[in-house]
Amino acid sequence: MKIDLRWKVPKSNQLWLKWDKVEKQGNGLVNLINPVFYGDVLSDCDPIEKSGFINIDLTKHFIIQIPGPYIIKLSWDNLTSQDGSKATFDKMTIEDSLLGQLDNKLSDRDLLLLDATGHRTEEEAKGRYKHSFQGMLYNDAMEAYDFSK
């Protein structure tokens, strides 16, 4: 069984992240240079904070059983612009200290899909908050990464 979030998440809830360059720092830290969030969900969301972070759950990449959820932290210090179709940043940092799978795998042409379902302002207004975004990494051929190999 292969999981692919592109077919499970409605297009209106898909938030994509791309970047120009990956700088691997080691010890589970990866910098993304000139990252851009894009997708239909940006036309209906609150402004993104100038600096902040989100947690991303990459557990769906593992068909095999892992001891717990695979959560990474994506942080940024400088949102440079945002409109209804994209949000741009100078740099983002991925902290992958749990499994460290991203140090050797991420490339300049990869993409990250985030499921914004349940993260919308309507849900939060009802007191429903999610700790992390479901996420899935794709290579330049739009194939989901298989971390189980």
MARSELO-806944 format. One line per 8 residues: number of its first residue (from 1); their letters; for each residue x, y, z of N, C-alpha, C. Coordinates in Angstrom, 3 decimals. Layout:
! MARSELO-806944
NUM	a	X Y Z X Y Z X Y Z ~ ... $
//
This chain:
! MARSELO-806944
1	mkidlrwk	0.843 -1.179 0.000 0.000 0.000 0.000 0.888 1.241 0.000 ~ 0.620 2.155 -0.928 1.392 3.385 -1.017 0.477 4.571 -0.722 ~ 0.936 5.464 0.115 0.155 6.638 0.497 0.675 7.838 -0.284 ~ -0.251 8.647 -0.808 0.115 9.861 -1.530 -0.888 10.946 -1.151 ~ -0.439 11.941 -0.387 -1.341 12.988 0.110 -1.992 13.791 -1.008 ~ -1.371 13.851 -2.188 -1.961 14.639 -3.282 -3.377 14.182 -3.599 ~ -3.658 12.889 -3.437 -4.970 12.348 -3.791 -5.891 12.259 -2.585 ~ -5.370 12.448 -1.382 -6.178 12.333 -0.168 -6.629 13.698 0.365 $
9	vpksnqlw	-5.897 14.755 0.016 -6.192 16.088 0.537 -6.864 16.918 -0.560 ~ -8.026 17.513 -0.256 -8.656 18.370 -1.260 -7.707 19.484 -1.706 ~ -7.761 19.821 -2.980 -6.869 20.849 -3.537 -6.967 22.161 -2.757 ~ -8.157 22.470 -2.257 -8.352 23.717 -1.511 -7.626 23.721 -0.167 ~ -7.168 22.561 0.298 -6.438 22.458 1.566 -4.970 22.116 1.377 ~ -4.495 22.086 0.146 -3.098 21.763 -0.121 -2.238 23.025 -0.046 ~ -1.227 22.981 0.796 -0.235 24.051 0.902 1.108 23.449 0.510 ~ 1.671 23.941 -0.572 2.934 23.421 -1.098 4.082 24.317 -0.694 $
17	lkwdkvek	5.254 23.733 -0.543 6.484 24.473 -0.251 7.553 24.031 -1.244 ~ 8.150 25.009 -1.916 9.290 24.750 -2.799 10.400 25.705 -2.394 ~ 11.603 25.475 -2.898 12.754 26.294 -2.536 13.752 26.269 -3.687 ~ 14.684 27.223 -3.653 15.716 27.295 -4.695 16.921 26.418 -4.386 ~ 17.276 26.335 -3.104 18.507 25.641 -2.748 18.402 25.042 -1.350 ~ 19.074 23.899 -1.170 19.160 23.241 0.128 20.578 23.391 0.649 ~ 20.710 23.829 1.892 22.015 23.891 2.560 21.942 22.958 3.768 ~ 22.683 21.865 3.689 22.675 20.877 4.766 23.689 21.286 5.824 $
25	qgnglvnl	23.199 21.493 7.053 24.033 21.954 8.155 24.568 20.805 8.999 ~ 23.965 19.618 8.865 24.347 18.489 9.713 23.546 18.474 10.990 ~ 23.635 17.389 11.728 22.930 17.220 13.003 21.426 17.454 12.884 ~ 20.858 17.070 11.734 19.422 17.193 11.543 18.933 18.561 11.127 ~ 19.828 19.502 10.834 19.429 20.851 10.407 19.638 21.014 8.907 ~ 18.614 21.538 8.239 18.668 21.801 6.808 18.077 23.179 6.571 ~ 18.803 24.052 5.854 18.285 25.360 5.479 17.710 25.293 4.073 ~ 16.551 25.903 3.893 15.924 26.039 2.586 16.060 27.497 2.171 $
33	inpvfygd	16.733 27.742 1.054 16.994 29.110 0.587 15.905 29.531 -0.404 ~ 15.362 30.721 -0.205 14.285 31.299 -1.011 13.063 30.383 -1.089 ~ 12.557 29.932 0.057 11.376 29.071 0.030 10.103 29.858 -0.285 ~ 9.138 29.159 -0.877 7.856 29.764 -1.238 6.739 28.793 -0.885 ~ 5.780 29.256 -0.081 4.530 28.531 0.117 3.615 28.918 -1.029 ~ 2.890 27.953 -1.588 1.898 28.275 -2.601 0.767 27.265 -2.559 ~ -0.374 27.657 -3.117 -1.543 26.783 -3.151 -2.808 27.577 -2.913 ~ -3.938 26.963 -3.273 -5.240 27.624 -3.152 -5.563 28.035 -1.730 $
41	vlsdcdpi	-5.050 27.311 -0.748 -5.365 27.586 0.644 -4.921 29.000 1.058 ~ -3.920 29.564 0.388 -3.438 30.905 0.737 -4.447 32.004 0.406 ~ -5.404 31.715 -0.460 -6.413 32.720 -0.789 -7.429 32.871 0.334 ~ -7.416 31.958 1.292 -8.384 31.971 2.378 -7.708 31.684 3.719 ~ -6.675 32.467 4.047 -6.007 32.243 5.332 -5.584 33.574 5.934 ~ -5.334 33.537 7.230 -4.813 34.715 7.920 -3.384 34.965 7.451 ~ -2.890 36.195 7.597 -1.485 36.447 7.244 -0.537 35.565 8.062 ~ 0.513 35.117 7.420 1.533 34.312 8.075 2.392 35.243 8.930 $
49	eksgfini	2.804 34.770 10.080 3.656 35.577 10.960 4.988 35.872 10.289 ~ 5.554 37.047 10.571 6.866 37.418 10.028 7.938 36.407 10.386 ~ 7.893 35.916 11.609 8.784 34.833 12.026 7.948 33.854 12.832 ~ 8.266 32.579 12.686 7.491 31.579 13.391 7.925 30.177 13.001 ~ 7.097 29.217 13.335 7.402 27.836 12.991 6.112 27.034 12.953 ~ 6.178 25.895 12.291 5.111 24.915 12.312 5.749 23.541 12.482 ~ 4.994 22.605 13.010 5.426 21.220 13.103 4.806 20.448 11.950 ~ 5.573 19.564 11.372 5.110 18.772 10.233 5.266 17.298 10.570 $
57	dltkhfii	4.189 16.562 10.412 4.168 15.137 10.695 4.415 14.361 9.402 ~ 5.571 13.726 9.294 5.941 12.958 8.109 5.728 11.455 8.298 ~ 4.962 11.070 9.292 4.776 9.660 9.612 4.234 8.855 8.434 ~ 3.410 9.447 7.589 2.814 8.720 6.465 3.853 8.215 5.467 ~ 5.074 8.696 5.540 6.130 8.193 4.663 6.555 6.778 5.014 ~ 6.180 6.327 6.179 6.647 5.036 6.654 5.548 4.001 6.565 ~ 5.711 3.058 5.651 4.784 1.945 5.557 5.067 0.993 6.728 ~ 6.352 0.878 7.067 6.738 0.022 8.188 6.433 0.750 9.490 $
65	qipgpyii	6.371 0.007 10.553 6.058 0.605 11.844 7.284 1.306 12.413 ~ 7.069 2.516 12.891 8.129 3.251 13.585 7.669 3.440 15.029 ~ 8.605 3.709 15.940 8.243 3.752 17.362 7.303 4.891 17.760 ~ 7.167 5.899 16.928 6.299 7.019 17.249 6.154 7.905 16.036 ~ 5.446 9.015 16.166 5.289 9.912 15.026 6.625 10.524 14.601 ~ 6.742 10.827 13.326 7.946 11.457 12.770 7.625 12.937 12.543 ~ 7.959 13.768 13.519 7.640 15.192 13.494 8.921 15.989 13.260 ~ 8.876 16.898 12.289 9.978 17.827 12.066 9.471 19.240 12.345 $
73	klswdnlt	10.384 20.162 12.567 10.032 21.560 12.823 10.515 22.388 11.642 ~ 9.626 23.199 11.085 9.956 24.120 9.999 9.823 25.535 10.545 ~ 10.920 26.290 10.549 10.888 27.640 11.124 11.407 28.661 10.123 ~ 11.032 29.914 10.352 11.465 31.017 9.498 11.586 32.275 10.335 ~ 12.418 33.194 9.856 12.633 34.461 10.557 12.179 35.673 9.763 ~ 11.964 35.500 8.448 11.666 36.680 7.653 10.728 36.364 6.495 ~ 9.432 36.562 6.711 8.448 36.525 5.638 8.649 37.787 4.820 ~ 8.955 37.659 3.530 9.227 38.851 2.717 7.996 39.365 1.991 $
81	sqdgskat	7.057 38.469 1.616 5.817 38.922 0.987 4.777 37.816 1.059 ~ 3.492 38.242 1.005 2.397 37.292 0.983 1.230 37.900 0.238 ~ 0.626 37.109 -0.651 -0.617 37.500 -1.289 -1.524 36.272 -1.318 ~ -2.575 36.298 -2.103 -3.529 35.200 -2.125 -3.048 33.941 -2.818 ~ -1.847 33.991 -3.415 -1.377 32.805 -4.131 -0.023 32.289 -3.668 ~ 0.770 33.135 -2.978 2.074 32.659 -2.507 2.569 33.496 -1.340 ~ 3.493 32.904 -0.599 4.183 33.590 0.501 5.662 33.272 0.345 ~ 6.501 34.302 0.330 7.931 34.100 0.112 8.728 34.459 1.361 $
89	fdkmtied	9.869 33.802 1.497 10.737 33.956 2.660 12.178 34.014 2.176 ~ 13.069 34.565 3.004 14.501 34.529 2.711 15.046 33.120 2.919 ~ 14.648 32.525 4.040 15.194 31.226 4.425 14.250 30.568 5.417 ~ 14.210 29.250 5.378 13.528 28.444 6.392 14.518 27.396 6.874 ~ 14.298 26.917 8.069 15.153 25.873 8.622 14.290 24.690 9.030 ~ 14.722 23.514 8.603 14.081 22.274 9.012 14.931 21.658 10.112 ~ 14.284 21.335 11.225 14.952 20.626 12.317 14.402 19.205 12.348 ~ 15.262 18.267 12.019 14.890 16.855 11.938 15.771 16.072 12.903 $
97	sllgqldn	15.613 16.350 14.180 16.487 15.713 15.172 16.013 14.323 15.573 ~ 14.764 13.976 15.270 14.225 12.681 15.686 14.839 11.519 14.911 ~ 14.689 11.529 13.578 15.215 10.434 12.759 16.360 10.855 11.855 ~ 16.469 12.153 11.574 17.575 12.642 10.752 17.552 12.144 9.318 ~ 16.391 11.855 8.791 16.273 11.325 7.434 16.525 12.376 6.353 ~ 16.346 13.653 6.670 16.378 14.679 5.632 17.776 15.199 5.314 ~ 18.723 15.012 6.220 20.092 15.496 5.998 20.659 15.051 4.655 ~ 20.467 13.791 4.328 21.080 13.244 3.121 20.125 13.127 1.949 $
105	klsdrdll	18.848 13.384 2.147 17.875 13.116 1.098 17.366 14.351 0.366 ~ 17.188 15.458 1.044 16.582 16.632 0.408 17.462 17.196 -0.694 ~ 16.808 17.615 -1.787 17.544 18.253 -2.875 16.867 19.573 -3.242 ~ 17.515 20.312 -4.119 17.034 21.639 -4.512 15.680 21.591 -5.222 ~ 15.345 20.482 -5.837 14.137 20.405 -6.665 12.980 19.665 -6.005 ~ 13.117 19.313 -4.740 12.052 18.621 -4.035 10.929 19.584 -3.656 ~ 9.797 19.010 -3.267 8.635 19.775 -2.831 8.087 19.149 -1.561 ~ 7.426 19.959 -0.760 6.786 19.487 0.457 5.315 19.873 0.374 $
113	lldatghr	4.433 18.893 0.542 2.996 19.140 0.568 2.523 19.094 2.008 ~ 1.801 20.130 2.425 1.220 20.191 3.767 -0.295 20.132 3.647 ~ -0.915 19.366 4.509 -2.370 19.256 4.561 -2.886 20.298 5.551 ~ -3.550 21.326 5.031 -4.063 22.409 5.879 -5.468 22.116 6.409 ~ -5.986 20.918 6.153 -7.304 20.532 6.662 -7.301 20.639 8.192 ~ -8.286 21.339 8.713 -8.399 21.485 10.162 -7.553 22.604 10.741 ~ -6.771 23.280 9.905 -5.942 24.388 10.375 -6.542 25.746 9.999 ~ -7.679 25.734 9.408 -8.291 26.975 8.943 -8.875 27.774 10.112 $
121	teeeakgr	-9.091 29.045 9.894 -9.579 29.934 10.953 -10.941 29.500 11.483 ~ -11.791 28.883 10.618 -13.108 28.433 11.078 -12.963 27.359 12.164 ~ -12.013 26.449 11.980 -11.791 25.393 12.968 -11.232 25.964 14.267 ~ -10.275 26.876 14.130 -9.672 27.468 15.324 -10.676 28.313 16.098 ~ -11.608 28.959 15.381 -12.640 29.744 16.044 -13.546 28.855 16.897 ~ -13.654 27.581 16.527 -14.453 26.617 17.289 -13.639 25.972 18.409 ~ -12.382 26.397 18.571 -11.533 25.855 19.627 -10.829 24.573 19.243 ~ -10.796 24.270 17.964 -10.115 23.058 17.482 -8.760 23.446 16.912 $
129	ykhsfqgm	-7.714 23.011 17.577 -6.352 23.317 17.146 -5.596 22.023 16.889 ~ -4.822 21.998 15.829 -3.980 20.839 15.532 -2.537 21.202 15.835 ~ -1.822 20.262 16.422 -0.430 20.475 16.813 0.515 20.502 15.608 ~ 0.178 19.742 14.566 1.075 19.664 13.420 0.290 19.525 12.124 ~ 0.964 19.803 11.036 0.425 19.595 9.694 0.862 18.218 9.221 ~ -0.043 17.438 8.628 0.376 16.228 7.934 1.194 16.695 6.736 ~ 2.306 16.044 6.450 3.147 16.455 5.339 3.699 15.272 4.573 ~ 4.079 15.536 3.332 4.707 14.519 2.512 5.695 15.199 1.575 $
137	lyndamea	6.892 14.613 1.482 7.943 15.117 0.601 7.902 14.403 -0.739 ~ 8.110 15.177 -1.807 8.110 14.650 -3.168 9.405 15.041 -3.868 ~ 9.892 14.149 -4.720 11.065 14.484 -5.521 10.624 15.239 -6.778 ~ 11.561 15.586 -7.650 11.229 16.389 -8.826 10.354 15.645 -9.836 ~ 10.222 14.332 -9.722 9.331 13.549 -10.582 7.941 13.399 -9.942 ~ 7.699 14.125 -8.852 6.451 14.082 -8.090 6.149 12.693 -7.536 ~ 7.201 11.998 -7.122 7.065 10.726 -6.432 7.315 10.970 -4.949 ~ 6.442 10.424 -4.113 6.614 10.583 -2.673 7.855 9.841 -2.223 $
145	ydfsk	8.615 10.448 -1.340 9.790 9.808 -0.773 9.392 8.526 -0.050 ~ 10.230 7.513 -0.138 10.034 6.264 0.603 11.203 6.130 1.579 ~ 10.978 6.545 2.824 12.017 6.529 3.837 12.243 5.139 4.418 ~ 11.377 4.182 4.077 11.489 2.863 4.661 12.610 2.038 4.033 ~ 13.199 2.511 2.943 14.261 1.757 2.276 15.608 2.064 2.895 $
//
